[in-house]
Amino acid sequence: MRASIKNLLATACRKLGHVESAQFEAELLMAHVLRSTRSFLYANPELELLHKHSGKYKKLVKQRARGQPIAYLTGECEFWSLSLLVNPAVLIPRSETELLVEAALDKIPNTANWRIADLGTGSGAIALALATERKSCEIHATDISEEAIATARENANRHDLRQVHFHHGSWDKPLTGKFHLVVSNPPYVDADDSHLDQGDLRFEPRAALTPGKDGLVAIRTISQFAKTMLLDGGWLMVEHGWEQGPATREVMADTGLKNIATLRDLQGHERVTIAECK
Ligand code: GLN
């Protein structure tokens, strides 16, 4: 017997009961399987699914019930109003990271042709968001993961953002020349932080979340590199953990960077620190 959209959704909601916003997620997965919108589901509750579709749907619901992040199951995530492809090789872009994009846009004049570097780009989220807003900038994004670079390139093609160049390699290694701006959302969670064993983080690439025992290691490395990468008057901007504001400011000051300031995210947490190379 074929099952209707309505019945499948009801069963899925029961299975996802422990997931916050179970109804929404059940609909999202259904819309994904049917390549439709959620409003299509409301308009056609009695529609019966083909077996291949209901089979696929049940499998996705099972995976979600086991904790797989919704973005990996649908293969997509919204960031800065761009729909980005994501997979387990890349961190799922967080809304907090939009603060980093805002901080950068605040400094980049509208028609500037700045050279910008995004270190550890993952899905390409930051680089691509900046590219959509500042068409004349030349953006170079790196990542140590070849799969991440492939994903980021696909995302650039998807949105036809040709001024972003992707390079496979560690931090600044694949890059030459000087930059007006260096941005990064590096791994910053301490390796023994229990959050790594909770929620979506369990399924995300460890190397994108934690640099090791000391969560500040990558931020230190990037600050050092930035000093040599940046033009005089250029800016470094990094995302960090909500308790890492003071330590990040100290790292940047020790590196000799100036005009250091920390911005707070929507929760009021210190999240992005910026500094000028003078
Ligand atoms: N903000 C992410 C979290 O959810 C961590 C991202 C990162 O390490 N860059 O903890």
Boltz pocket constraint, residues with backbone or C-beta under 6 A from the ligand:
constraints:
  - pocket:
      binder: B
      contacts: [[A, 94], [A, 96], [A, 185], [A, 186], [A, 187], [A, 188], [A, 189], [A, 208], [A, 209], [A, 210]]
      max_distance: 6.0
